[in-house]
Structures are given as structure tokens and as C-alpha cells.
Amino acid sequence: MTFMLELKEKLKIFYAHNSAYLIPVLKFVLALAFFTNINSMLGFMQQLNSIFVVLVLALICALMPFNAMIVIGCMMVVGHCYAVGLEVAAFALILFFILLIFYFRFASREAMGILLSPLAFALNIPCAIPIGFGLMSNPVSAFAAACGLVFYYFMHLVQEKAALIQGLETGELSKKMQILLEGIVQNQTMWLTMITFIAVVIIVYCIRRMSVNYAWQTAITTGGVTYLLIMICGGFFFDVESSAILVIVQVIVSCLLMFVLKFFVFNVDYSRSEYLQYEDDDYYYYVKAVPKMTITQKERFVKTIGEEPEVRRRGQPKQKTPQAPEKRQSDRIVPAPEQSQQSKGQSDRMAPAPEQRQQSKRQVVAPEQRQQQDNTVAAPEWRQQPGQSVIPPEEKIRQEQTVSERQAEQQRSDEVPLEDSLEEKLMKSLRDL
């Protein structure tokens, strides 16, 4: 599951960064598949069967809206019908004209219904069309799907009746028109499939809009069961021969594809749902918040020496750190020979004698002195001045002790007892008398 979520996030980021190029490419692929399907079903005009013509038309449609793709596809069907007969081409032109009028009037934004319906029948997954439009669109898309059904079944009719129509004489115009009209009006399979499509789109849309847990999963399952029941049970009323096993396999495959679509479009975590309630001056609001199931991307930490760590996310270009200018040989400081000799002499003075090293190793410190040394704050390190001799730590301590003793003696000598001072004052006063 984690791998699928990471793949989904990567695809979203890739599409966001390259949508300006991906949309024309996807249009080209869809138009190529749509026109190839028309040529594979009809293929009566050799000029339209050329792969060069198909590629050129697909390139033109890649830069145009989807409705232009529908119009070009209708013109290709009319061209193949003209190769069968002029009457067939005229009938196809009238049929598509009426069909496009209703389509542009009611469902002009649902072009995928006409484009994907013939492809779904070619792949034997027609159940995916009503379930998919019920999940992704509104009930108006059922009308576009119905127009796509008429488009597909008319091509299927011309494919089956082409040999019969070409065998008739040119004067039998009414008979040719009757064959085409009956093939559309009395096609029970087309009407049964159209009713099924409309019912499944409405049911799936209504369930998907409900504020219940796992609404999309319920809508997909219910749509598949509805399609299966109507196609099997309706076959008995419309006298339509259909294989129940084939319909079941089609429904299962279509439902699996819709679950994949749901994962990429509406993947939420119902276990963390929250219910909110608030009000204003006019209304009370009851809100159900369901979080999306996503995965956080790992952040890369780029550390540079001498600078603060920089955070760089995926997809962002790596910023180049400014490099310090290289030092030239002329900028380097080379010590003079006198300074080097003086520094060597100072290092020799600072090095303790071997006798002092042995005394420092043999010296044992009492535990009370250790505690006093730990409690005292370390004094700042003494820095050696040039031309000054090094004083060992033991002599330094002795000097401090002698200085403290001299100060104490001086204080004692300065202190005069009170009694002696009174006697001297009395003696001075007697002498004066």
C-alpha cells in the first residue's frame, strides 16, 4: 500500500510539472485509438485506412478540443459509408446531424461518453462506461453515453449489412433506407444496453453522493450488480441472446478497473472521520470531514561546512553553494628565520624537566584536596608572553603562600590593643602636668 501511495504522489507531481506536454500527448493517443477503431470496424475507403492519414488527423486533434475529435470521427464514418453507397452516406449524415444537435444542446461537456463507448465495446468492457461516468460526472453524462451507443451500433450495422446493401440495385433506394432504419429502430440489443447505461449511471451517481462510509466502493459494487441483473433479466423480455458467463466476466473486469480509478481519484481513510457542527444567523451546519490517505515525502537535509543546514525537498533543484576564493602563494604568510628560532627556544623552555615529570607522577593528592580542586572554578589559561620565563606550578603556589603570610603579619603589626593605647594617653597627660 505504501508503494502505491508513493507512486500516486509521484504521478501527481509529474503531471503537475508536465501537464502542458502530457495533455496534447494524451489527446493524440485517444484520437489515434478512436480513428483506428473506426477503420478496423468499417475500412471500406482505402484512402482513410492509410496510417499516414490517421496520424495526421490525430496530430490535428491533439491541438483541438475533444468535440472536434467527435466531428472528425463522424466525417470518417460518413466517408466509409460513401464507399458502400451514396444512400448509406446520406443516411449516416442525417443521423449524425440529429445526434450532434442533441449532444451539443444537452451534453456538450461530456465528449468522453461518445469517444470512449466504441473503445469500451472493442475491449469487451462496456460496463466500465456507466460506472465510470457515474463516479466522475453527473447524470447528464448518461445522454452522452447513449449517443456513443448509437454511434457504435450504427457502425456495427453498416459492417454487417454492407454486403447486402452493395448487392441491391441502384434503383432500390427505399429498400436500402428501410434496412438501415430497421437496423437502428428495431435493434433490441442497443435499446437494452442504453436502458442499462442510463440506470447504472443514475444509481452509481446517487450512491456516490451519499454521506456514508465507503460510498464509492458501494457505488461500484451496486453498479456492477445492476448492470448484470438488467442485462441478464432484460434479455428474456427483449429476446436478446447474450452469454451470462461473458457478461459476468465483463462486469468483474470493469469493477476492478473502477477500483483502480477510485484509488487514484478518491482514496480516503474513513477510520479518521470527523463530524463538525456549527451555526450562523440563518443555518445550522453538520459537516463530515474525511481525510485523504496520503504519504509524506522524505525531506533531504544538505549540510555544508561553515553554514547552516539547508532543507531541500524532492523536485527542487539543488542550489550551488558559493565557494571561497583560493589563496594564492603570494598571500600565504611565511615566518622569518629569527621568529622560527625564537619559537623553538620558547618551546624548549616550556617543556618540563624529567625530574619534575617524575615528581608530578609520584605526587599523591588527598581526597579532600581533590574535592576542593573539583569545586574551584578553573582560572583562565595563562598565556606566555615573548621573552618571559615559565614558572612551575609548585613554585607559584609557594610564592602565593609566602605573600599571604607576609600580609597576615603586617595586619598583626598594624593592630594596637585598646588597653595599651589608654595607658599611653594617661602617661602623656601626667607628663604634661
C-alpha positions in Angstrom: 0.0 0.0 0.0 2.8 2.4 0.8 4.4 1.7 -2.6 1.1 2.6 -4.3 0.7 5.8 -2.4 4.2 6.8 -3.2 3.6 6.0 -6.9 0.4 8.1 -6.8 2.2 11.1 -5.3 5.0 10.8 -7.9 2.5 10.7 -10.7 0.7 13.7 -9.4 3.9 15.7 -9.1 5.0 14.5 -12.6 1.6 15.5 -14.1 1.7 18.9 -12.3 5.1 19.7 -13.7 4.5 18.4 -17.2 0.8 18.9 -17.8 1.4 21.3 -20.7 3.0 18.5 -22.6 1.0 15.5 -21.3 -2.4 16.8 -22.3 -1.6 17.0 -26.0 0.1 13.6 -25.9 -2.9 12.0 -24.3 -5.3 13.6 -26.8 -3.1 12.3 -29.6 -3.2 8.7 -28.1 -7.0 8.9 -27.7 -7.6 10.2 -31.2 -5.3 7.6 -32.7 -7.2 4.8 -30.9 -10.6 6.3 -31.8 -9.8 6.6 -35.5 -8.1 3.2 -35.6 -11.2 1.6 -34.2 -13.4 3.2 -36.8 -11.1 1.9 -39.6 -11.0 -1.5 -38.1 -14.8 -1.8 -38.0 -15.5 -0.2 -41.4 -12.5 0.1 -43.6 -14.3 0.5 -46.9 -12.4 3.5 -48.1 -8.8 2.8 -48.8 -7.7 6.5 -48.5 -8.9 6.7 -44.9 -7.3 3.4 -44.0 -3.9 4.8 -44.6 -1.8 5.1 -41.4 -0.4 8.4 -42.6 -3.9 9.9 -42.8 -4.8 8.6 -39.3 -1.6 10.1 -37.8 -2.2 13.5 -39.4 -5.8 13.6 -38.1 -4.6 12.5 -34.6 -2.0 15.3 -34.6 -4.6 17.8 -35.6 -6.9 16.6 -32.8 -4.1 16.8 -30.2 -4.2 20.6 -30.6 -8.0 20.9 -30.7 -10.8 20.3 -28.2 -12.5 16.9 -27.7 -15.6 17.9 -29.6 -13.5 18.4 -32.8 -12.4 14.8 -32.4 -16.1 13.7 -32.4 -16.9 15.7 -35.6 -13.8 14.4 -37.4 -14.8 10.8 -36.4 -18.3 11.3 -37.7 -16.9 12.6 -41.0 -14.7 9.5 -41.3 -17.7 7.2 -40.8 -19.6 9.1 -43.5 -16.6 8.7 -45.8 -16.6 4.9 -45.3 -20.4 4.8 -45.8 -19.9 6.6 -49.1 -17.7 3.8 -50.3 -20.6 1.4 -49.6 -23.2 3.6 -51.2 -24.4 7.1 -51.6 -27.7 6.3 -49.8 -25.8 4.9 -46.8 -23.6 8.1 -46.6 -26.7 10.3 -46.8 -28.5 8.3 -44.1 -25.3 8.5 -41.8 -25.0 12.2 -42.4 -28.7 12.8 -41.4 -28.3 10.5 -38.3 -25.1 12.2 -37.1 -26.5 15.7 -37.7 -29.5 15.0 -35.4 -27.3 13.2 -32.9 -24.8 16.1 -32.7 -27.6 18.7 -32.3 -29.0 16.9 -29.2 -25.4 16.3 -27.9 -24.3 19.9 -28.2 -27.6 21.1 -26.7 -27.6 18.9 -23.6 -24.2 17.3 -23.0 -21.5 19.3 -24.9 -19.1 18.9 -22.0 -19.3 15.1 -21.9 -17.3 14.3 -25.0 -15.7 11.2 -23.4 -19.1 9.5 -23.5 -19.0 9.3 -27.3 -15.2 8.8 -27.6 -14.8 6.0 -25.0 -18.0 4.0 -25.7 -16.8 2.4 -29.0 -13.4 1.7 -27.4 -15.1 0.0 -24.4 -17.1 -2.3 -26.7 -14.0 -3.1 -28.7 -12.2 -4.1 -25.4 -15.3 -6.0 -24.1 -15.6 -3.9 -21.0 -18.8 -1.9 -21.7 -19.8 -1.9 -18.0 -16.9 0.4 -17.2 -18.6 3.3 -19.1 -21.7 3.8 -17.0 -19.9 3.1 -13.7 -17.1 5.4 -14.6 -19.3 8.3 -15.6 -21.5 7.8 -12.5 -18.4 8.2 -10.3 -16.7 11.0 -12.2 -19.5 13.0 -13.7 -23.3 13.7 -13.3 -26.5 12.1 -14.7 -26.2 14.2 -17.9 -23.3 12.1 -18.9 -25.8 9.2 -19.5 -27.1 11.1 -22.5 -23.5 11.3 -23.9 -23.0 7.6 -23.3 -26.3 6.9 -25.1 -25.1 8.9 -28.1 -21.9 6.9 -28.1 -24.0 3.7 -28.1 -25.9 4.9 -31.2 -22.6 5.8 -32.9 -21.2 2.3 -32.1 -24.2 0.3 -33.1 -24.6 2.2 -36.4 -21.0 1.3 -37.4 -21.8 -2.3 -36.4 -24.9 -2.2 -38.6 -23.0 -0.9 -41.6 -20.4 -3.6 -41.1 -23.0 -6.4 -41.1 -25.3 -5.0 -43.9 -22.6 -3.7 -46.2 -22.6 -6.7 -48.4 -26.4 -6.8 -48.6 -26.7 -3.1 -49.5 -24.0 -3.3 -52.1 -25.8 -6.3 -53.7 -29.0 -4.3 -54.3 -29.6 -2.3 -57.4 -29.2 1.4 -57.6 -33.0 1.9 -58.1 -33.9 0.2 -54.8 -33.3 3.3 -52.7 -36.3 2.7 -50.4 -35.2 -0.8 -49.6 -31.7 0.3 -48.6 -33.1 3.0 -46.4 -35.5 0.5 -44.8 -32.7 -1.8 -44.0 -30.8 0.9 -42.3 -33.8 2.4 -40.4 -34.9 -1.0 -39.1 -31.3 -1.8 -38.1 -31.4 1.2 -35.8 -35.0 1.3 -34.5 -35.5 -2.5 -34.1 -32.1 -3.1 -32.6 -33.2 -4.6 -29.2 -29.6 -5.0 -28.0 -28.9 -1.3 -28.5 -32.1 -0.3 -26.6 -31.4 -2.7 -23.7 -27.8 -1.5 -23.4 -29.0 2.1 -23.5 -31.5 1.5 -20.7 -28.8 -0.3 -18.7 -26.3 2.5 -19.1 -28.8 5.2 -18.0 -29.9 3.2 -15.0 -26.4 2.4 -13.8 -25.2 6.0 -14.2 -28.0 7.3 -12.1 -27.7 4.7 -9.4 -23.9 5.0 -9.1 -24.2 8.8 -9.0 -26.8 8.8 -6.3 -24.9 6.3 -4.0 -21.6 8.1 -4.6 -23.1 11.4 -3.4 -24.4 9.9 -0.1 -22.6 10.8 3.1 -21.9 7.3 4.2 -18.7 5.4 4.8 -17.2 3.6 1.8 -19.7 5.3 -0.6 -17.5 4.8 -3.7 -16.9 1.1 -3.0 -20.7 0.6 -2.5 -21.5 2.5 -5.7 -19.1 0.5 -7.8 -20.4 -2.8 -6.5 -24.0 -1.8 -6.8 -23.5 -0.5 -10.3 -21.9 -3.8 -11.4 -24.7 -5.9 -9.9 -27.3 -3.6 -11.5 -25.7 -3.9 -14.9 -25.5 -7.7 -14.6 -29.2 -8.1 -13.5 -30.6 -5.8 -16.2 -28.6 -7.4 -19.0 -29.5 -10.9 -18.0 -33.1 -10.4 -17.0 -33.8 -7.9 -19.8 -32.5 -10.4 -22.3 -35.6 -12.5 -21.7 -38.0 -9.6 -22.3 -36.3 -8.2 -25.4 -35.4 -11.6 -26.9 -31.7 -10.7 -26.8 -29.3 -13.6 -26.9 -26.4 -13.0 -24.6 -23.9 -15.2 -22.8 -24.3 -14.9 -19.0 -20.7 -16.0 -18.4 -19.4 -13.3 -20.7 -21.5 -10.6 -19.0 -20.2 -11.7 -15.6 -16.6 -11.6 -16.7 -17.1 -8.2 -18.2 -18.7 -6.9 -15.0 -15.8 -8.3 -12.8 -13.1 -6.8 -15.0 -14.9 -3.4 -15.2 -15.3 -3.3 -11.4 -11.7 -4.0 -10.9 -10.7 -1.1 -13.2 -13.1 1.2 -11.4 -11.5 0.3 -8.1 -8.1 1.3 -9.5 -9.7 4.6 -10.7 -11.1 5.1 -7.3 -7.7 4.7 -5.7 -6.2 7.4 -7.8 -9.2 9.8 -7.6 -10.9 9.3 -4.2 -8.7 7.5 -1.7 -9.7 8.4 1.8 -9.4 7.0 5.3 -12.8 6.5 6.9 -11.3 5.4 10.2 -10.2 9.0 10.9 -13.5 10.7 10.0 -14.6 13.7 12.0 -18.1 15.2 12.5 -18.4 19.0 12.9 -21.4 21.1 13.8 -21.6 24.9 13.8 -24.2 27.6 13.0 -24.6 31.1 11.8 -27.6 33.6 11.9 -29.6 31.6 9.3 -28.5 27.9 9.3 -27.1 25.0 11.3 -24.3 23.1 9.6 -23.5 19.5 10.0 -20.2 18.6 8.3 -18.4 15.2 7.9 -14.7 15.6 7.3 -12.9 12.5 5.9 -9.1 12.9 5.5 -7.4 11.7 2.3 -5.0 8.8 2.5 -1.6 10.3 1.6 2.1 9.7 2.5 4.5 12.4 3.4 7.7 12.7 1.3 11.1 12.4 2.9 13.0 15.7 3.2 16.6 15.8 2.3 19.0 17.6 4.6 22.0 19.1 2.9 24.8 20.1 5.3 27.6 22.3 4.2 30.7 23.1 6.3 30.6 26.5 7.9 26.9 27.2 7.0 23.5 26.4 8.5 21.8 23.1 7.3 19.7 23.6 4.3 16.4 21.7 3.7 15.8 20.6 0.1 12.6 18.8 -0.9 12.1 16.5 -3.8 11.7 18.1 -7.1 13.6 21.3 -6.2 16.9 22.0 -7.9 20.0 21.8 -5.8 21.4 25.2 -5.1 25.1 25.6 -5.6 27.0 26.8 -2.5 29.4 29.7 -3.1 33.0 28.5 -2.9 35.7 30.5 -1.1 38.4 32.0 -3.4 41.6 30.1 -3.5 44.6 31.6 -1.7 47.5 32.5 -3.8 51.0 31.6 -2.9 51.8 35.3 -2.5 49.0 35.6 0.2 50.5 32.9 2.4 52.4 34.1 5.5 55.9 32.7 5.7 57.6 33.1 9.1 61.0 34.7 9.2 64.0 32.6 10.3 64.5 34.7 13.5 60.9 34.1 14.6 61.1 30.4 13.9 64.3 30.1 16.1 62.6 32.2 18.9 59.5 30.0 18.8 61.8 26.9 19.1 63.5 28.4 22.1 60.2 29.2 23.8 59.0 25.6 23.3 62.2 24.3 24.8 61.7 26.5 27.9 58.1 25.4 28.3 59.0 21.7 28.3 59.3 20.5 31.9 62.5 18.8 33.1 62.5 14.9 33.5 62.8 15.3 37.4 59.7 17.4 37.5 57.8 14.8 35.4 58.7 12.0 37.9 57.7 14.2 40.9 54.3 15.0 39.3 53.8 11.3 38.6 54.7 10.3 42.2 52.7 13.1 43.8 49.5 11.7 45.5 46.6 14.1 46.2 44.4 13.6 49.2 40.6 13.2 48.7 39.8 16.5 50.5 42.2 18.4 48.1 40.5 16.6 45.2 37.1 17.8 46.2 38.4 21.4 46.7 40.0 21.2 43.2 36.8 20.0 41.7 34.7 22.7 43.4 37.0 25.5 42.4 36.4 27.3 39.1 39.1 26.9 36.5 41.1 30.0 36.1 41.8 31.3 32.6 44.7 29.8 31.0 48.0 31.7 31.2 49.3 32.9 28.0 53.0 33.1 27.6 54.4 36.4 26.6 57.5 36.6 24.4 60.7 36.8 26.5 59.1 35.6 29.8 60.3 32.5 31.7 58.0 29.7 32.7 57.2 29.3 36.5 56.4 25.8 37.6 53.1 25.4 39.4 54.7 24.3 42.7 56.8 27.4 43.0 53.8 29.5 42.1 51.9 28.0 45.0 54.8 28.6 47.4 55.1 32.3 46.3 51.4 32.8 46.9 51.6 31.2 50.4 54.6 33.5 51.4 52.7 36.6 50.1 49.6 35.6 52.2 51.8 35.0 55.3 53.5 38.5 54.9 50.1 40.2 54.6 48.9 38.5 57.8 52.0 39.6 59.8 51.6 43.1 58.5 48.0 43.2 59.7 49.0 41.9 63.1 51.7 44.6 63.5 49.3 47.3 62.5 46.7 46.2 65.1 47.2 48.0 68.5 45.5 46.7 71.6 43.0 49.1 73.2 44.4 48.9 76.7 48.0 49.9 75.7 46.6 52.9 73.9 44.7 54.1 77.0 47.7 53.7 79.3 49.9 55.7 76.9 47.3 58.5 76.9 47.3 58.7 80.7 51.1 58.8 80.9 51.2 61.6 78.4 48.6 63.6 80.3 50.6 63.2 83.6 53.8 64.2 81.9 52.2 67.4 80.6 51.0 68.2 84.2 
